[in-house]
Amino acid sequence: MNANSRSYFVATFVAALLASSPSGAGAAEEGFEPIFDGSTLKSWDGNPKLWRVADGVIVGETSDESPLESNEFLIWSGEADDFVLRLEFRIADRGVGNSGVQYRSKRLEDAGRWVVGGYQADIERTNKYMGILYEEQGRGILALRGEEVLLGGSANGVQRQVVGSVGNAEEIVNDVRAGEWQELEIVAQGNRLEHKINGRTTVLVVDKDESNAANSGILALQLHRGDEMMIEFKNIRLKKIAEGKEASE
């Protein structure tokens, strides 16, 4: 091997190492910790008849033979206040096809062991409600896709004001299709809440409704009541935002 060949070999080898190193593509994931181990539901609580792990994926599934009469959830054992949550999901193109990711939520044990209420990033197979902010067992729809919303804090008493736009509602989900894997990101910091699907912001909300806004709580994954459905989740990771820091830090 001559000097030129040796130099080329070394350069190629180093480039390959860098490409496979976590410090490359993984640099953007600094500070994130997985909250699903990829093989068990350790640290999660849900109805074992509805939730399972298969091939490294959390699977929630109902059937027409045993439909749910009310929404149920797979509940993470921890809590989070200011955070960034990232995960991948795939919703089957059949049945009710409605799910969501709860955050800053609370258990409602009087309503059932696996029932929660609170903020929800909505997931839905027809894209009608995909990415919206919904409050389960609470105020209902808080922001539709494409909206920038202020909740409460109004001198005239209006509880929900659309104060801007984050994009065209249809264009935001142009590449989102049932039966395919999608990426969801939730950023909650102070009273500011943001949802992203495949890197595109779907809603941006500031919640100044002092009687209803939540500053911390549990995370949970939803199975919706009604017709059969199946939802899958993987690569669930969480970064807690330290006081005085920004989500990007």
N, C-alpha and C positions, 0 to 999 in steps of 0.2 A: 504494500500500500504506500503510494507516494504521499508527499506532504499535503498536496491539494486534496487528495482523496480522504486523507485522515481528517483534515479540517472540515470537509463536507460532512463526513460521518459524525464527527463530534457535534457540529451545529445541528444536524438532523436529530441526533439523540437528545440533545438538550431541548430542542423545540418540542419533541414528543413528550418529554417529561413535564414541561410547562403546560402543555395542552391537557395532560391528564391530572395535573395537580389541582387540589381543592382551592388553591390560591388564585386560580384562573377564573373560571365561571363561578366558582363558589365564593368569590370575594364579596359578591352582593349579598350572600347569605350570612355574613358575619353577625354573630350575636343571636342567631336563631338556634333553638333546641327542638328536636323532634318530640312530639307528645303522643305519637303512635309508634309502637316499636316494630310494626310491620309483620308481626306474627301472632300477637295475642291482643285481647281487650283489657290487659292490665292497665289500671288507672282510668278505666271507663266503666260506666254502669248503665246497663240497658237490658231490655227484655231478651233473654237468650233465644227465644223463639223467633225473634225478628232480626237480630244482629249477629253477624259472624265475621270471621276473617278467612279470606280465600286468596291464595297467590299474592300475599303481601298487600291486600286491599281490604278495607272495611266495607262490608256489604250489608245494607239494610233492605229487607224485602218483605212485602205483604202479598197476600193472595186473595182472589175472589172468594175462595172457600172460607177464609178467616179474615174478613175485612176489619180494619180498625174503626172503632166508633168514635175515637178522639185521637188527636195527634199524640205521638209518643216520641221520646228522644233517647239518644245515646249520650250520656252526660260524662264529661271529663271531671276527674276528681279535684282538679286545681281551680284556682280563680285567677283572674287577670283584671287589671285596671287600665293602665296605658300600655298599648301593645301593638304589634303588627302580627297578624296571623296569615299564613300562606298555606294553601292546600290545593290539591287537584281533585276534581269530582267528575263523575260521569252518571248521567241520569238516563235510564232506559226509556225508549220512545214507545211507551205503552201505559195504559191505565191513567191514574190521576196525575202521575209525573210531577209531583210537587214536593219540594224539600226545602231545606234552608240550614243555615249555620247560625246558631244562637250565640250571643256574646253579651257580657255584662248582664247576664240573666240570673234568675233565681228559681229554685225548686218550688213547685206548688204542690206540696205533698198531700194537701187536703183533696186535690183533684186527682191524685194518682201518683204512684211511685216514680214514674218516669215522665212527669209532666213539668214543664218549665214555662216561664214567662219572661219577656224582655226583648231587647233588640234582636232582629233577625236579618241576615243577608239572604234574600229569597233566591231559591233555585227552582226553575220550573221549565218543563220540557218544551213548551210552545213559545218560550221567550216573552210571553206577555208580561210576566212579573220578574223576569230574570234580572238580578242585581239590585232590585229595589230595597229600600229600608222599610221593614214591617215590624211592628211591635206585637209579638205574640202575647195573647191574654192581656192586652193593654189598649193603646191608642190606635191600633190598626195601621193602615198605610201612612207612613210619615214622609216618604219621598219616593216619587216615581222615577224611573230611569231617565237620566238626562237632566234631572233637576238639582239645583243648589237651593237648599231650604234652611230657613231660620224657624226654629220652634220656640214659642214663648218669647219673652223679652221684649214684647211690643207694647208701646205706650197706649195703643188703642185696644189692647186686649185680644188681638188676633193671635191665635195659637199656632197657625201654620202659614208661613209666607214663602212663596217661591221668589227668591231674590236674584236668581241667575240661572245659567245653564252650563252644564259640563259637556254638552255635546248632543247630537241628534239621537233620539232614543232608539231608532231602528238601526242606524249606522253603527252604534256602539256594539251591537250584538250580531253584526253581519256574518261573522265567522263562528258563531256559537250554534252548534247543532246537537240535538239529543243523540245519545249513543256514542258520542265522542268525548274524549278527555278535555276538560277545560281547567283553567287556573283561576282561583279566587284569592283575592287579597282583601283583608279588612284592616284598616288603620283606625284605632281609637285613641285619641289623646285629648285629655281634658274633656271639653264638651263638643269637640270636633270629631265627626265620624265620616269615614270615606270607604266606599266599596270599589273594588276594581275586578273586572273580568278580563282575563287575558291581557292584563296591563293597561286596560282602558277604564278610566273612572266612570262609574255608572251613577253614583249619587255622591253629593257632598252636603253634609248636614251639620249645623251648629244647634245643639239642643240646650236652650236656656229655660226650658220649662221646669222650674225648680221643684214642682210637686211630683214630677214624673221621671225626670232625667236620672240615669244611672251612671255612677262613676266607676263601678267595679262589679264583678260577678262571675258566674260560671260560663263555660263554653259547652255547647251541645249540638248534636246533629239530629235532624228531624226526619221522621217518617210521617207522612200526612194521612189523615183519616180518609176513608172512601175506597175507591176502586184499587185494584192491585197496583203495585209500583215496585221499582227497584232503584236504589241509589248507591253509588260506590264512592269511597273517599280514599285517598292515599297521600303520602308525602306531607303529612300535617306537621307544621313546625311553627313555633311561636317565639317571638322576640319581645321581651318586656322592655318598655322604654323607661329609662331612669329619669328621675325628676330633674328638670332643667335641660334635658336632652331633646333632640328632635328625632322623629321616626327614622330618618335617614342616617343618623349617627350610630 
